[in-house]
C-alpha cells in the first residue's frame, strides 16, 4: 500500500458535481493498493497514520497526532499511486490491485484507521471519477509505502 498523507485545513470530494464527503482540519489520505498487499499492510499503515505526530502543539512544534489534535480524516482511493513510468511516457498500472482485491483491503484500512484514530473516516467512492479539493496546511505532505517501511 502506498499513501500520500496531506495535513489539510479542509478537504472535500465531489462525484458528478455533488459533494460526497468533506472534512475540516485533519488528514487527506490518498491510498493506492497493489496486488501484493495484505490485511497486514492495512493494519500497519493505519496505525502509522493514526500515530503520525504532524500537528502543532501549543509551542508550534509538530508533536500531536490526529486524535490529540481533534482532526478529521478523509481517505480517497487512488490506483495511480502505483504508476510505473520507467518505459515510455504512458504510465503502466499493472501493479495496482484489481477491484476484487483492493476493495476489501480499502474497507479494512478505513475501519482500522477509524478505530486507531478514534474518528469516523470520510471517503469518496472506490473507483469513481472524483474531484478532490483541499487546502494543504503547512504544507505538510508525507508519503508512506508499506513495501519500504522507513
Secondary structure as UniProt FT lines:
FT   STRAND          2..15
FT   TURN            16..17
FT   STRAND          18..23
FT   STRAND          26..32
FT   TURN            35..36
FT   HELIX           39..51
FT   STRAND          55..56
FT   TURN            58..59
FT   STRAND          62..64
FT   HELIX           66..69
FT   STRAND          72..77
FT   HELIX           79..82
FT   TURN            94..95
FT   HELIX           99..117
FT   STRAND          121..123
FT   TURN            126..127
FT   STRAND          131..145
FT   TURN            146..147
//
